[in-house]
Amino acid sequence: MTQGPEDQPTDPGTSDQLAERKMRFLFALRSRGVTDTRVLTAMEKIDRGLFVRNVFADRAYEDMPLPIACGQTISQPSVVGLMTQALQVNPRDTVLEVGTGSGYQAAILSQLARRVYTVDRYRRLVREAGELFRQLDLVNITAITADGSHGLPDQAPFDRIIVTAAAEDPPGPLLEQLKPGGIMVVPVGQSDAVQALIKVTRTQSGFDYEELRPVRFVPLVEGLGSE
């Protein structure tokens, strides 16, 4: 992917400084509860700096959410790590991500799962994330412009589902597309209040719900975006 001057970090620093920032990045993940070795390895391999652009590029290795195009955000790295850890992805799993955003979460999932489907309502985000996936040779990710609240019925059922936007309740269509024994991680709550990160496990008789921690995400919106 060709980058223009506006896409470059404002102060990239030396390679030693960058290595030190990445080391602090991984230390911050561990200190905030991301302890799964496979998740940490994936987050070490996938460079968050590639997914953060413009004036925020020099903050890519800080543990904070940052703005991206279309009024969306790239999530705080420790939250990405904790959500991924809660998902308990196995190497043979097929995962659905609702809310492609920058593509960072899907890229991490690609290191853990057999196949990742990621959907977003904004064509621009899907296009730009797809370019990064090709650049990184992440061939097991399929990025689709779609209304994520309906999931992907044609590809269902899924072993794992992760939702990176907040719904008032776990969406029914997504619950239906989860395999028995499957896990979904989703932020639940009003968009203008603190939300709770919920882990949903599908059992033979229904669904088990576990509240993990408070979070704050952009709202899950039905329909396609204008960009």
N, CA, C and O of each residue as an XYZ file, in Angstrom:
908
protein
N       0.848     -1.187      0.000
C       0.000      0.000      0.000
C       0.884      1.239      0.000
O       1.824      1.330      0.789
N       0.598      2.168     -0.857
C       1.359      3.402     -0.931
C       0.883      4.361      0.131
O      -0.318      4.561      0.315
N       1.847      4.962      0.839
C       1.515      5.917      1.873
C       1.925      7.308      1.438
O       3.006      7.500      0.881
N       1.069      8.266      1.689
C       1.405      9.648      1.442
C       2.060     10.245      2.669
O       2.117      9.603      3.718
N       2.564     11.486      2.551
C       3.223     12.111      3.685
C       2.324     12.221      4.901
O       2.804     12.174      6.033
N       1.009     12.369      4.679
C       0.120     12.540      5.812
C      -0.062     11.253      6.595
O      -0.557     11.282      7.721
N       0.340     10.096      6.004
C       0.179      8.820      6.675
C       1.377      8.465      7.548
O       1.328      7.487      8.294
N       2.462      9.254      7.463
C       3.672      8.919      8.169
C       3.620      9.396      9.612
O       2.990     10.415      9.898
N       4.270      8.680     10.533
C       4.368      9.153     11.903
C       5.047     10.513     11.957
O       5.956     10.791     11.175
N       4.609     11.352     12.873
C       5.197     12.678     12.972
C       6.601     12.617     13.555
O       7.429     13.479     13.262
N       6.883     11.600     14.387
C       8.209     11.469     14.980
C       8.519      9.989     15.158
O       8.386      9.456     16.260
N       8.933      9.320     14.077
C       9.108      7.880     14.149
C      10.204      7.454     15.117
O      10.165      6.338     15.636
N      11.192      8.335     15.372
C      12.264      7.984     16.290
C      13.221      6.982     15.678
O      13.034      6.549     14.540
N      14.240      6.615     16.425
C      15.215      5.648     15.955
C      14.662      4.241     16.120
O      13.653      4.032     16.795
N      15.338      3.273     15.494
C      14.889      1.883     15.616
C      14.981      1.410     17.065
O      14.155      0.615     17.513
N      15.989      1.900     17.800
C      16.105      1.531     19.211
C      14.942      2.080     20.023
O      14.399      1.397     20.891
N      14.564      3.330     19.732
C      13.431      3.921     20.439
C      12.145      3.175     20.131
O      11.317      2.954     21.015
N      11.981      2.784     18.863
C      10.780      2.051     18.468
C      10.734      0.698     19.163
O       9.679      0.276     19.635
N      11.870      0.018     19.228
C      11.926     -1.277     19.900
C      11.577     -1.137     21.378
O      10.898     -1.993     21.945
N      12.041     -0.058     21.995
C      11.745      0.168     23.403
C      10.251      0.439     23.614
O       9.658     -0.031     24.585
N       9.649      1.207     22.689
C       8.213      1.501     22.789
C       7.399      0.221     22.657
O       6.417      0.030     23.374
N       7.805     -0.656     21.742
C       7.087     -1.922     21.557
C       7.243     -2.819     22.790
O       6.312     -3.531     23.166
N       8.431     -2.781     23.418
C       8.644     -3.574     24.632
C       7.749     -3.064     25.764
O       7.167     -3.858     26.503
N       7.642     -1.750     25.896
C       6.763     -1.175     26.912
C       5.305     -1.501     26.611
O       4.499     -1.701     27.519
N       4.981     -1.550     25.320
C       3.631     -1.890     24.866
C       3.242     -3.281     25.375
O       2.156     -3.462     25.925
N       4.127     -4.256     25.190
C       3.847     -5.621     25.622
C       3.810     -5.719     27.145
O       3.002     -6.463     27.701
N       4.681     -4.972     27.818
C       4.659     -4.965     29.278
C       3.332     -4.418     29.794
O       2.772     -4.941     30.758
N       2.827     -3.354     29.146
C       1.545     -2.770     29.555
C       0.413     -3.774     29.380
O      -0.490     -3.835     30.214
N       0.448     -4.557     28.312
C      -0.585     -5.576     28.102
C      -0.589     -6.586     29.246
O      -1.642     -6.915     29.793
N       0.596     -7.072     29.599
C       0.687     -8.064     30.683
C       0.211     -7.469     32.008
O      -0.498     -8.122     32.773
N       0.607     -6.233     32.267
C       0.256     -5.618     33.547
C      -1.243     -5.363     33.670
O      -1.754     -5.195     34.778
N      -1.957     -5.333     32.533
C      -3.398     -5.106     32.556
C      -4.200     -6.394     32.401
O      -5.411     -6.357     32.180
N      -3.524     -7.525     32.518
C      -4.236     -8.793     32.589
C      -4.212     -9.654     31.341
O      -4.840    -10.712     31.313
N      -3.495     -9.219     30.299
C      -3.378    -10.054     29.098
C      -2.204    -11.004     29.329
O      -1.045    -10.612     29.196
N      -2.509    -12.242     29.672
C      -1.476    -13.207     30.063
C      -1.399    -14.424     29.156
O      -0.453    -15.206     29.254
N      -2.380    -14.599     28.274
C      -2.392    -15.747     27.362
C      -1.213    -15.639     26.394
O      -1.076    -14.646     25.680
N      -0.370    -16.663     26.375
C       0.856    -16.603     25.571
C       0.563    -16.462     24.089
O       1.238    -15.699     23.398
N      -0.435    -17.187     23.585
C      -0.757    -17.095     22.153
C      -1.250    -15.705     21.780
O      -0.918    -15.190     20.712
N      -2.041    -15.096     22.657
C      -2.554    -13.749     22.385
C      -1.405    -12.744     22.400
O      -1.320    -11.891     21.517
N      -0.525    -12.835     23.387
C       0.615    -11.919     23.458
C       1.533    -12.073     22.248
O       2.033    -11.082     21.717
N       1.752    -13.302     21.817
C       2.590    -13.535     20.634
C       1.974    -12.910     19.403
O       2.677    -12.304     18.595
N       0.648    -13.053     19.249
C      -0.047    -12.452     18.109
C       0.050    -10.933     18.151
O       0.248    -10.293     17.118
N      -0.087    -10.352     19.341
C      -0.048     -8.898     19.459
C       1.372     -8.358     19.309
O       1.566     -7.194     18.960
N       2.348     -9.196     19.570
C       3.730     -8.802     19.305
C       4.021     -8.833     17.805
O       4.757     -7.993     17.288
N       3.437     -9.805     17.120
C       3.702     -9.964     15.689
C       2.982     -8.913     14.850
O       3.540     -8.419     13.870
N       1.743     -8.565     15.222
C       0.948     -7.598     14.459
C       1.252     -6.190     14.976
O       0.918     -5.851     16.111
N       1.878     -5.390     14.145
C       2.339     -4.058     14.540
C       1.169     -3.071     14.521
O       0.658     -2.729     13.454
N       0.753     -2.620     15.695
C      -0.363     -1.665     15.772
C      -0.043     -0.369     15.019
O      -0.946      0.322     14.547
N       1.251     -0.047     14.914
C       1.642      1.171     14.212
C       1.183      1.225     12.764
O       1.014      2.313     12.212
N       0.978      0.065     12.138
C       0.514      0.034     10.747
C      -0.956      0.406     10.626
O      -1.426      0.747      9.540
N      -1.682      0.340     11.735
C      -3.128      0.540     11.710
C      -3.550      1.917     12.233
O      -4.739      2.234     12.271
N      -2.572      2.728     12.632
C      -2.840      4.071     13.152
C      -2.172      5.078     12.232
O      -0.979      4.965     11.950
N      -2.925      6.058     11.765
C      -2.406      6.962     10.747
C      -2.473      8.420     11.190
O      -3.000      8.764     12.249
N      -1.917      9.247     10.332
C      -1.995     10.695     10.474
C      -1.386     11.173     11.793
O      -0.361     10.649     12.229
N      -2.004     12.152     12.420
C      -1.384     12.814     13.578
C      -1.304     11.902     14.797
O      -0.598     12.217     15.755
N      -2.017     10.774     14.775
C      -2.023      9.874     15.932
C      -0.995      8.748     15.804
O      -0.871      7.917     16.704
N      -0.257      8.718     14.685
C       0.634      7.589     14.430
C       1.705      7.433     15.502
O       2.093      6.308     15.818
N       2.192      8.535     16.070
C       3.254      8.427     17.068
C       2.727      7.984     18.430
O       3.500      7.859     19.380
N       1.413      7.745     18.535
C       0.824      7.267     19.795
C       0.350      5.816     19.663
O      -0.386      5.312     20.512
N       0.778      5.160     18.595
C       0.272      3.817     18.290
C       0.590      2.803     19.374
O      -0.141      1.826     19.532
N       1.674      3.015     20.134
C       2.082      2.016     21.115
C       1.683      2.408     22.538
O       2.164      1.823     23.508
N       0.805      3.396     22.651
C       0.249      3.746     23.951
C      -1.042      2.959     24.164
O      -1.750      2.639     23.209
N      -1.336      2.655     25.414
C      -2.525      1.855     25.715
C      -3.744      2.764     25.810
O      -4.249      3.052     26.895
N      -4.200      3.207     24.641
C      -5.343      4.112     24.579
C      -6.048      3.940     23.243
O      -5.410      3.609     22.244
N      -7.376      4.166     23.216
C      -8.093      4.161     21.935
C      -7.723      5.412     21.153
O      -7.386      6.442     21.738
N      -7.786      5.317     19.829
C      -7.428      6.452     18.975
C      -8.453      6.584     17.848
O      -9.020      5.583     17.408
N      -8.695      7.813     17.377
C      -9.653      8.009     16.283
C      -9.135      7.435     14.972
O      -7.939      7.486     14.684
N     -10.057      6.888     14.182
C      -9.770      6.496     12.803
C     -10.848      7.117     11.919
O     -11.666      7.900     12.401
N     -10.856      6.782     10.649
C     -11.810      7.363      9.703
C     -13.252      6.987     10.048
O     -13.496      6.068     10.829
N     -14.188      7.704      9.461
C     -15.618      7.423      9.566
C     -16.155      7.579     10.991
O     -17.173      6.984     11.344
N     -15.466      8.384     11.810
C     -15.938      8.629     13.162
C     -15.802      7.442     14.094
O     -16.459      7.395     15.135
N     -14.954      6.476     13.737
C     -14.769      5.266     14.535
C     -13.455      5.350     15.308
O     -12.746      6.352     15.225
N     -13.134      4.303     16.055
C     -11.895      4.273     16.835
C     -11.192      2.934     16.669
O     -11.812      1.922     16.343
N      -9.876      2.952     16.901
C      -9.126      1.713     17.095
C      -9.059      1.509     18.603
O      -8.649      2.408     19.337
N      -9.455      0.351     19.055
C      -9.628      0.117     20.484
C      -8.304      0.150     21.243
O      -7.230     -0.045     20.675
N      -8.418      0.399     22.532
C      -7.284      0.353     23.444
C      -6.648     -1.040     23.370
O      -7.364     -2.035     23.481
N      -5.324     -1.140     23.185
C      -4.691     -2.443     23.007
C      -4.987     -3.443     24.122
O      -5.195     -4.624     23.846
N      -5.010     -2.989     25.379
C      -5.276     -3.938     26.463
C      -6.691     -4.491     26.371
O      -6.927     -5.644     26.734
N      -7.640     -3.685     25.888
C      -9.014     -4.171     25.709
C      -9.064     -5.175     24.559
O      -9.750     -6.193     24.650
N      -8.335     -4.888     23.474
C      -8.225     -5.854     22.368
C      -7.677     -7.180     22.896
O      -8.197     -8.250     22.579
N      -6.625     -7.093     23.700
C      -6.017     -8.305     24.242
C      -6.949     -9.066     25.156
O      -7.037    -10.291     25.073
N      -7.652     -8.354     26.034
C      -8.564     -9.007     26.973
C      -9.759     -9.628     26.256
O     -10.205    -10.716     26.621
N     -10.280     -8.941     25.234
C     -11.389     -9.509     24.458
C     -10.937    -10.756     23.712
O     -11.650    -11.759     23.679
N      -9.758    -10.692     23.116
C      -9.229    -11.839     22.380
C      -8.980    -13.007     23.318
O      -9.273    -14.156     22.984
N      -8.442    -12.711     24.486
C      -8.179    -13.749     25.486
C      -9.480    -14.419     25.932
O      -9.541    -15.641     26.069
N     -10.513    -13.613     26.154
C     -11.806    -14.158     26.590
C     -12.448    -15.021     25.509
O     -13.243    -15.912     25.810
N     -12.104    -14.757     24.252
C     -12.695    -15.493     23.140
C     -12.174    -16.936     23.070
O     -12.844    -17.811     22.520
N     -10.987    -17.180     23.623
C     -10.411    -18.538     23.671
C     -10.395    -19.194     22.286
O     -10.939    -20.280     22.085
N      -9.763    -18.511     21.353
C      -9.744    -18.982     19.961
C      -8.823    -20.194     19.818
O      -7.694    -20.197     20.308
N      -9.331    -21.220     19.138
C      -8.547    -22.412     18.821
C      -8.065    -22.356     17.376
O      -8.687    -21.697     16.543
N      -6.956    -23.047     17.066
C      -6.378    -22.953     15.720
C      -7.301    -23.387     14.586
O      -7.100    -22.971     13.445
N      -8.295    -24.203     14.864
C      -9.193    -24.673     13.806
C     -10.501    -23.878     13.750
O     -11.400    -24.226     12.984
N     -10.614    -22.829     14.543
C     -11.860    -22.074     14.636
C     -12.086    -21.146     13.438
O     -11.147    -20.633     12.829
N     -13.371    -20.954     13.129
C     -13.803    -19.898     12.224
C     -14.439    -18.805     13.073
O     -15.346    -19.060     13.866
N     -13.940    -17.572     12.888
C     -14.333    -16.449     13.732
C     -15.039    -15.387     12.899
O     -14.617    -15.080     11.784
N     -16.107    -14.832     13.442
C     -16.760    -13.664     12.855
C     -16.456    -12.463     13.729
O     -16.675    -12.490     14.940
N     -15.945    -11.395     13.099
C     -15.782    -10.120     13.792
C     -16.789     -9.128     13.229
O     -16.871     -8.940     12.015
N     -17.545     -8.504     14.097
C     -18.486     -7.458     13.699
C     -17.874     -6.114     14.084
O     -17.745     -5.790     15.265
N     -17.501     -5.340     13.069
C     -16.862     -4.051     13.283
C     -15.384     -4.094     12.922
O     -14.526     -4.124     13.805
N     -15.087     -4.097     11.626
C     -13.699     -4.201     11.156
C     -12.848     -3.044     11.651
O     -11.720     -3.239     12.102
N     -13.404     -1.826     11.563
C     -12.646     -0.653     11.980
C     -11.329     -0.538     11.244
O     -11.297     -0.559     10.013
N     -10.241     -0.417     11.988
C      -8.904     -0.292     11.388
C      -8.405     -1.611     10.815
O      -7.502     -1.617      9.978
N      -8.979     -2.728     11.255
C      -8.503     -4.047     10.858
C      -7.564     -4.689     11.871
O      -7.160     -5.839     11.701
N      -7.211     -3.949     12.929
C      -6.219     -4.431     13.907
C      -6.685     -5.693     14.627
O      -5.928     -6.656     14.748
N      -7.927     -5.691     15.103
C      -8.433     -6.865     15.817
C      -8.475     -8.091     14.901
O      -8.084     -9.183     15.314
N      -8.942     -7.922     13.670
C      -9.009     -9.053     12.740
C      -7.621     -9.600     12.441
O      -7.442    -10.811     12.317
N      -6.640     -8.711     12.326
C      -5.267     -9.148     12.050
C      -4.741    -10.016     13.190
O      -4.081    -11.026     12.947
N      -5.028     -9.628     14.426
C      -4.611    -10.438     15.575
C      -5.327    -11.788     15.567
O      -4.712    -12.828     15.799
N      -6.631    -11.758     15.297
C      -7.385    -13.017     15.239
C      -6.858    -13.949     14.154
O      -6.918    -15.170     14.298
N      -6.343    -13.375     13.073
C      -5.828    -14.193     11.961
C      -4.650    -15.053     12.388
O      -4.365    -16.075     11.763
N      -3.956    -14.640     13.459
C      -2.821    -15.410     13.963
C      -3.261    -16.575     14.844
O      -2.462    -17.452     15.175
N      -4.529    -16.576     15.217
C      -5.023    -17.547     16.198
C      -6.025    -18.531     15.628
O      -6.160    -19.642     16.140
N      -6.737    -18.139     14.566
C      -7.850    -18.924     14.017
C      -7.524    -19.458     12.624
O      -6.575    -19.021     11.972
N      -8.338    -20.411     12.195
C      -8.186    -20.920     10.822
C      -8.696    -19.909      9.812
O      -8.074    -19.700      8.771
N      -9.839    -19.272     10.114
C     -10.469    -18.350      9.174
C     -11.155    -17.236      9.945
O     -11.812    -17.481     10.957
N     -11.001    -16.014      9.463
C     -11.632    -14.850     10.077
C     -12.490    -14.137      9.032
O     -12.001    -13.764      7.966
N     -13.754    -13.954      9.344
C     -14.638    -13.096      8.551
C     -14.855    -11.822      9.351
O     -15.216    -11.875     10.527
N     -14.635    -10.678      8.717
C     -14.833     -9.415      9.407
C     -15.737     -8.517      8.568
O     -15.544     -8.379      7.360
N     -16.724     -7.910      9.221
C     -17.693     -7.083      8.500
C     -17.745     -5.693      9.120
O     -17.566     -5.526     10.326
N     -17.990     -4.710      8.280
C     -18.163     -3.341      8.747
C     -19.160     -2.648      7.838
O     -19.283     -2.996      6.663
N     -19.876     -1.664      8.380
C     -20.891     -0.946      7.617
C     -20.290      0.147      6.745
O     -20.983      0.727      5.909
N     -18.979      0.436      6.938
C     -18.317      1.490      6.163
C     -17.402      0.877      5.095
O     -16.441      0.176      5.413
N     -17.714      1.150      3.841
C     -16.914      0.602      2.730
C     -15.464      1.058      2.812
O     -14.544      0.291      2.528
N     -15.271      2.311      3.202
C     -13.903      2.836      3.267
C     -13.058      2.046      4.251
O     -11.912      1.709      3.954
N     -13.611      1.748      5.417
C     -12.857      1.000      6.416
C     -12.536     -0.408      5.932
O     -11.425     -0.898      6.136
N     -13.495     -1.054      5.299
C     -13.270     -2.400      4.768
C     -12.195     -2.372      3.688
O     -11.331     -3.247      3.640
N     -12.253     -1.364      2.824
C     -11.264     -1.252      1.742
C      -9.855     -1.032      2.301
O      -8.910     -1.706      1.893
N      -9.721     -0.086      3.235
C      -8.398      0.226      3.772
C      -7.849     -0.923      4.605
O      -6.654     -1.212      4.552
N      -8.716     -1.581      5.376
C      -8.259     -2.746      6.142
C      -7.841     -3.867      5.201
O      -6.834     -4.534      5.435
N      -8.615     -4.075      4.132
C      -8.279     -5.113      3.159
C      -6.918     -4.888      2.525
O      -6.185     -5.841      2.263
N      -6.576     -3.613      2.274
C      -5.258     -3.293      1.713
C      -4.146     -3.680      2.692
O      -3.110     -4.212      2.293
N      -4.375     -3.404      3.968
C      -3.382     -3.782      4.976
C      -3.256     -5.297      5.096
O      -2.149     -5.817      5.231
N      -4.383     -6.008      5.050
C      -4.330     -7.468      5.125
C      -3.508     -8.037      3.974
O      -2.724     -8.967      4.163
N      -3.691     -7.473      2.777
C      -2.902     -7.944      1.620
C      -1.427     -7.611      1.803
O      -0.559     -8.425      1.492
N      -1.147     -6.417      2.307
C       0.230     -5.999      2.533
C       0.934     -6.934      3.509
O       2.115     -7.242      3.346
N       0.194     -7.384      4.528
C       0.751     -8.257      5.556
C       0.614     -9.735      5.210
O       1.025    -10.596      5.987
N       0.036    -10.032      4.039
C      -0.150    -11.411      3.574
C      -0.999    -12.229      4.552
O      -0.702    -13.390      4.835
N      -2.056    -11.598      5.057
C      -2.985    -12.279      5.970
C      -4.112    -12.881      5.127
O      -5.199    -12.314      5.018
N      -3.826    -14.033      4.540
C      -4.709    -14.597      3.521
C      -5.937    -15.289      4.108
O      -6.842    -15.673      3.367
N      -5.978    -15.451      5.427
C      -7.131    -16.147      6.031
C      -8.194    -15.181      6.550
O      -9.072    -15.581      7.315
N      -8.122    -13.907      6.139
C      -9.140    -12.928      6.510
C      -9.981    -12.579      5.290
O      -9.440    -12.300      4.220
N     -11.301    -12.595      5.447
C     -12.231    -12.121      4.433
C     -12.962    -10.907      4.997
O     -13.685    -11.018      5.987
N     -12.770     -9.740      4.362
C     -13.385     -8.491      4.830
C     -14.562     -8.138      3.931
O     -14.434     -8.133      2.706
N     -15.702     -7.844      4.536
C     -16.954     -7.660      3.797
C     -17.666     -6.412      4.298
O     -17.742     -6.175      5.504
N     -18.188     -5.616      3.372
C     -19.054     -4.502      3.744
C     -20.468     -5.040      3.923
O     -21.079     -5.534      2.975
N     -20.984     -4.938      5.153
C     -22.308     -5.493      5.446
C     -22.809     -4.916      6.758
O     -22.055     -4.310      7.520
N     -24.093     -5.114      7.004
C     -24.703     -4.733      8.278
C     -24.381     -5.828      9.286
O     -25.008     -6.887      9.291
N     -23.387     -5.558     10.146
C     -22.895     -6.577     11.055
C     -23.900     -7.045     12.076
O     -23.751     -8.133     12.632
N     -24.934     -6.240     12.342
C     -25.922     -6.655     13.342
C     -26.679     -7.901     12.909
O     -27.291     -8.578     13.734
N     -26.637     -8.207     11.600
C     -27.281     -9.412     11.082
C     -26.297    -10.568     10.916
O     -26.689    -11.669     10.528
N     -25.025    -10.321     11.209
C     -24.026    -11.363     11.063
C     -23.773    -11.704      9.608
O     -23.936    -10.868      8.719
N     -23.370    -12.951      9.379
C     -23.150    -13.461      8.015
C     -23.824    -14.829      7.912
O     -23.160    -15.856      8.053
N     -25.133    -14.852      7.668
C     -25.862    -16.128      7.654
C     -25.284    -17.150      6.672
O     -25.306    -18.351      6.939
N     -24.767    -16.669      5.535
C     -24.255    -17.603      4.522
C     -23.012    -18.354      4.983
O     -22.718    -19.434      4.470
N     -22.283    -17.798      5.940
C     -21.056    -18.434      6.426
C     -21.238    -19.097      7.792
O     -20.339    -19.785      8.276
N     -22.381    -18.893      8.401
C     -22.650    -19.437      9.730
C     -22.804    -20.967      9.671
O     -23.078    -21.521      8.606
N     -22.629    -21.646     10.813
C     -22.366    -21.115     12.152
C     -20.881    -20.867     12.391
O     -20.028    -21.372     11.661
N     -20.583    -20.075     13.432
C     -19.223    -19.708     13.773
C     -18.831    -20.306     15.119
O     -19.658    -20.467     16.016
N     -17.535    -20.632     15.233
C     -17.013    -21.111     16.509
C     -16.894    -19.971     17.519
O     -17.121    -20.149     18.716
N     -16.533    -18.801     17.005
C     -16.341    -17.632     17.850
C     -16.899    -16.398     17.144
O     -16.807    -16.284     15.921
N     -17.478    -15.473     17.915
C     -17.949    -14.195     17.390
C     -17.466    -13.097     18.329
O     -17.605    -13.209     19.547
N     -16.901    -12.040     17.761
C     -16.468    -10.899     18.554
C     -17.110     -9.648     17.974
O     -17.086     -9.436     16.762
N     -17.678     -8.829     18.835
C     -18.375     -7.620     18.413
C     -17.629     -6.426     18.994
O     -17.445     -6.339     20.208
N     -17.200     -5.507     18.137
C     -16.393     -4.376     18.597
C     -17.197     -3.081     18.557
O     -16.647     -2.002     18.336
N     -18.503     -3.203     18.772
C     -19.396     -2.054     18.943
C     -20.464     -2.478     19.935
O     -20.803     -3.657     20.030
N     -20.992     -1.512     20.673
C     -21.881     -1.845     21.785
C     -23.336     -1.963     21.352
O     -23.871     -1.088     20.671
N     -23.966     -3.064     21.761
C     -25.391     -3.283     21.533
C     -26.120     -3.178     22.864
O     -25.522     -3.384     23.920
N     -27.421     -2.854     22.817
C     -28.191     -2.798     24.068
C     -28.356     -4.191     24.666
O     -28.433     -4.343     25.885
N     -28.409     -5.197     23.812
C     -28.441     -6.599     24.217
C     -27.642     -7.378     23.184
O     -27.494     -6.912     22.054
N     -27.116     -8.563     23.541
C     -26.462     -9.384     22.521
C     -27.418     -9.623     21.350
O     -28.513    -10.147     21.556
N     -27.030     -9.252     20.126
C     -27.957     -9.350     18.987
C     -28.416    -10.784     18.723
O     -27.603    -11.705     18.646
N     -29.730    -10.956     18.585
C     -30.307    -12.273     18.348
C     -29.734    -12.998     17.145
O     -29.414    -14.182     17.256
N     -29.586    -12.330     15.979
C     -29.029    -13.022     14.816
C     -27.618    -13.559     15.064
O     -27.250    -14.609     14.538
N     -26.831    -12.841     15.863
C     -25.478    -13.305     16.152
C     -25.504    -14.498     17.094
O     -24.722    -15.434     16.929
N     -26.389    -14.474     18.075
C     -26.527    -15.622     18.966
C     -26.918    -16.865     18.177
O     -26.419    -17.958     18.444
N     -27.813    -16.696     17.202
C     -28.274    -17.823     16.392
C     -27.151    -18.403     15.534
O     -27.173    -19.585     15.190
N     -26.158    -17.555     15.186
C     -25.074    -17.993     14.297
C     -23.877    -18.557     15.051
O     -22.840    -18.850     14.456
N     -24.026    -18.708     16.367
C     -22.959    -19.263     17.199
C     -23.159    -20.770     17.353
O     -24.252    -21.225     17.688
N     -22.104    -21.535     17.110
C     -22.183    -22.990     17.263
C     -22.397    -23.384     18.719
O     -21.999    -22.638     19.614
N     -23.011    -24.530     18.981
C     -23.028    -25.060     20.347
C     -21.602    -25.209     20.864
O     -20.739    -25.766     20.185
N     -21.367    -24.710     22.057
C     -20.009    -24.685     22.598
C     -19.224    -23.456     22.193
O     -18.111    -23.237     22.671
N     -19.805    -22.646     21.306
C     -19.132    -21.453     20.821
C     -19.182    -20.309     21.823
O     -19.971    -20.321     22.768
N     -18.324    -19.323     21.597
C     -18.207    -18.172     22.493
C     -18.360    -16.880     21.698
O     -17.819    -16.739     20.601
N     -19.108    -15.945     22.272
C     -19.196    -14.598     21.720
C     -18.793    -13.601     22.796
O     -19.216    -13.720     23.946
N     -17.985    -12.626     22.429
C     -17.613    -11.530     23.328
C     -18.179    -10.247     22.737
O     -17.911     -9.915     21.583
N     -18.968     -9.523     23.541
C     -19.697     -8.364     23.026
C     -19.859     -7.323     24.130
O     -20.196     -7.675     25.261
N     -19.622     -6.028     23.818
C     -19.958     -4.981     24.778
C     -21.456     -4.706     24.755
O     -22.057     -4.589     23.687
N     -22.055     -4.603     25.941
C     -23.497     -4.427     26.042
C     -23.798     -3.220     26.917
O     -23.210     -3.052     27.985
N     -24.722     -2.379     26.453
C     -25.136     -1.231     27.248
C     -25.495     -0.049     26.379
O     -25.322     -0.092     25.161
N     -25.996      1.010     27.000
C     -26.358      2.220     26.289
C     -25.101      2.892     25.744
O     -24.052      2.866     26.387
N     -25.206      3.489     24.569
C     -24.029      4.077     23.929
C     -23.486      5.279     24.680
O     -22.307      5.603     24.538
N     -24.310      5.951     25.477
C     -23.856      7.149     26.179
C     -23.536      6.876     27.641
O     -23.427      7.808     28.439
N     -23.385      5.605     27.996
C     -23.061      5.246     29.376
C     -21.979      4.176     29.363
O     -21.643      3.634     28.310
N     -21.444      3.881     30.518
C     -20.456      2.807     30.612
C     -21.127      1.475     30.290
O     -22.214      1.171     30.779
N     -20.461      0.704     29.468
C     -21.006     -0.582     29.051
C     -20.267     -1.711     29.761
O     -19.225     -1.497     30.380
N     -20.816     -2.896     29.662
C     -20.173     -4.083     30.231
C     -19.755     -5.022     29.104
O     -20.511     -5.260     28.162
N     -18.547     -5.544     29.217
C     -18.092     -6.551     28.272
C     -18.633     -7.902     28.730
O     -18.391     -8.332     29.857
N     -19.365     -8.562     27.838
C     -20.052     -9.813     28.169
C     -19.458    -10.966     27.358
O     -19.211    -10.838     26.159
N     -19.239    -12.079     28.030
C     -18.849    -13.322     27.362
C     -20.060    -14.245     27.353
O     -20.594    -14.599     28.404
N     -20.480    -14.627     26.162
C     -21.643    -15.497     25.988
C     -21.158    -16.860     25.493
O     -20.456    -16.944     24.486
N     -21.526    -17.907     26.191
C     -21.190    -19.264     25.766
C     -22.474    -20.005     25.418
O     -23.397    -20.069     26.229
N     -22.533    -20.562     24.216
C     -23.720    -21.311     23.813
C     -23.621    -22.736     24.344
O     -22.654    -23.444     24.063
N     -24.617    -23.152     25.106
C     -24.661    -24.500     25.661
C     -25.730    -25.311     24.922
O     -26.418    -24.789     24.045
N     -25.860    -26.577     25.280
C     -26.881    -27.415     24.651
C     -28.287    -26.928     25.001
O     -29.234    -27.163     24.250
N     -28.419    -26.253     26.136
C     -29.751    -25.844     26.587
C     -30.026    -24.351     26.450
O     -31.138    -23.906     26.732
N     -29.028    -23.561     26.021
C     -29.251    -22.123     25.910
C     -27.944    -21.357     25.892
O     -27.003    -21.735     25.195
N     -27.885    -20.268     26.668
C     -26.706    -19.411     26.675
C     -26.318    -19.075     28.109
O     -27.175    -18.787     28.944
N     -25.024    -19.114     28.383
C     -24.487    -18.657     29.663
C     -23.838    -17.296     29.453
O     -23.145    -17.082     28.458
N     -24.060    -16.380     30.386
C     -23.542    -15.024     30.279
C     -22.596    -14.739     31.438
O     -22.909    -15.035     32.591
N     -21.447    -14.169     31.130
C     -20.472    -13.788     32.150
C     -20.047    -12.344     31.909
O     -19.609    -11.999     30.811
N     -20.174    -11.507     32.921
C     -19.756    -10.110     32.800
C     -18.272    -10.012     33.136
O     -17.834    -10.460     34.196
N     -17.498     -9.413     32.212
C     -16.048     -9.406     32.359
C     -15.509     -8.118     32.970
O     -14.729     -8.157     33.921
N     -15.927     -6.967     32.421
C     -15.386     -5.698     32.889
C     -16.138     -4.545     32.246
O     -16.787     -4.743     31.219
N     -16.071     -3.335     32.820
C     -16.671     -2.180     32.143
C     -15.820     -1.739     30.954
O     -14.591     -1.801     30.999
N     -16.480     -1.300     29.908
C     -15.795     -0.836     28.698
C     -16.571      0.339     28.102
O     -17.631      0.719     28.599
N     -16.025      0.899     27.037
C     -16.750      1.942     26.319
C     -16.445      1.802     24.832
O     -15.296      1.946     24.414
N     -17.476      1.520     24.034
C     -17.335      1.324     22.599
C     -18.329      2.215     21.860
O     -19.319      2.678     22.427
N     -18.040      2.442     20.584
C     -19.022      3.118     19.736
C     -20.243      2.204     19.616
O     -20.115      0.990     19.772
N     -21.428      2.768     19.340
C     -22.637      1.938     19.278
C     -22.689      1.073     18.022
O     -22.168      1.443     16.970
N     -23.327     -0.082     18.156
C     -23.612     -0.939     17.010
C     -24.826     -0.365     16.284
O     -25.915     -0.270     16.850
N     -24.622      0.015     15.023
C     -25.671      0.700     14.255
C     -26.101     -0.186     13.100
O     -25.261     -0.778     12.422
N     -27.405     -0.283     12.871
C     -27.907     -1.088     11.751
C     -27.741     -0.320     10.437
O     -27.631      0.906     10.438
N     -27.724     -1.048      9.321
C     -27.624     -0.441      8.006
C     -26.170     -0.185      7.616
O     -25.248     -0.437      8.391
N     -25.986      0.328      6.383
C     -24.650      0.629      5.872
C     -24.331      2.100      6.058
O     -25.228      2.943      6.049
N     -23.053      2.408      6.228
C     -22.618      3.790      6.379
C     -22.539      4.497      5.042
O     -22.641      3.871      3.987
N     -22.357      5.797      5.094
C     -22.366      6.610      3.868
C     -20.987      6.699      3.217
O     -20.876      7.185      2.092
N     -19.927      6.238      3.903
C     -18.587      6.355      3.327
C     -18.098      5.026      2.799
O     -16.986      4.939      2.278
